[in-house]
Amino acid sequence: MNKHARWIARTVLVKPKNPDPEEAYRRLQKHLSKEGHISDWTRNRYFEKPFMKRRRLAYENCKQIYNDEMRRKVLFVLKGKHRNPWREE
């Protein structure tokens, strides 16, 4: 896995009426945290032992499977074209 950043540059637009650098910094932090760069940097600040990496990757994999299944179930329920098994008709 590469240790370098996955992007070349990030441009943060600031409104010309109120050029607040703190607002631009907050926006930049929000973009970077959404893309996962902040968590990668904080995680790679120290050496991660191999068993901890395996444990983290297994947890992330299980979490992804769970989220996919829940998303699938919610979409099924929201379709509304199926019979409700708990309601007597």
C-alpha positions in Angstrom: 0.0 0.0 0.0 1.3 3.4 -0.9 2.1 5.8 2.0 1.7 8.9 -0.1 -1.4 11.0 -0.4 -4.0 10.0 -3.0 -4.6 13.4 -4.3 -2.5 16.2 -5.9 -4.3 19.3 -4.8 -7.5 20.4 -3.3 -9.1 23.8 -4.0 -11.4 25.3 -1.5 -13.6 28.1 -2.8 -14.2 31.1 -0.5 -16.9 33.6 -1.1 -15.5 37.0 -2.1 -17.9 38.9 0.2 -16.4 37.2 3.3 -12.9 35.8 2.7 -12.7 34.1 6.1 -9.7 31.7 6.2 -11.1 29.8 9.2 -14.2 29.0 7.1 -12.0 27.8 4.2 -10.0 25.7 6.7 -13.2 24.1 8.1 -14.4 23.3 4.6 -11.0 21.7 3.7 -11.1 19.6 6.9 -14.7 18.5 6.1 -13.7 17.4 2.6 -10.6 15.6 3.8 -12.5 13.8 6.5 -15.2 12.7 4.1 -12.6 11.2 1.8 -10.9 9.4 4.7 -7.6 11.2 4.5 -7.7 12.5 8.1 -8.3 9.0 9.6 -5.6 7.6 7.4 -3.1 10.2 8.6 -4.0 9.7 12.2 -3.8 6.0 11.9 -0.5 6.1 10.1 1.1 8.5 12.6 2.4 5.5 14.5 3.3 2.0 13.4 0.3 -0.3 13.3 1.1 -3.9 14.3 0.2 -6.6 11.9 -2.4 -8.2 14.1 -4.0 -4.8 14.8 -4.2 -4.2 11.1 -5.8 -7.6 10.4 -8.3 -6.9 13.2 -9.1 -3.5 11.8 -9.5 -4.7 8.3 -11.8 -7.6 9.5 -13.9 -5.1 11.4 -14.2 -2.8 8.4 -15.1 -5.7 6.2 -17.8 -6.9 8.6 -19.2 -3.4 9.0 -19.3 -3.0 5.2 -21.2 -6.3 4.8 -23.7 -5.3 7.6 -24.3 -1.9 6.0 -24.8 -3.4 2.6 -27.3 -5.9 4.0 -29.2 -3.2 5.9 -29.3 -1.0 2.8 -30.7 -3.9 0.8 -33.4 -4.6 3.4 -34.4 -1.0 3.7 -34.7 -0.7 0.0 -36.8 -3.8 -0.1 -39.1 -2.5 2.6 -39.4 0.9 0.8 -40.5 -0.7 -2.4 -43.9 -1.3 -0.9 -44.9 -3.8 -3.5 -44.7 -6.9 -1.3 -47.1 -8.4 1.2 -46.5 -7.6 4.8 -46.0 -11.0 6.6 -46.9 -9.6 10.0 -50.2 -8.0 9.1 -53.2 -10.2 8.9 -55.3 -9.6 5.8 
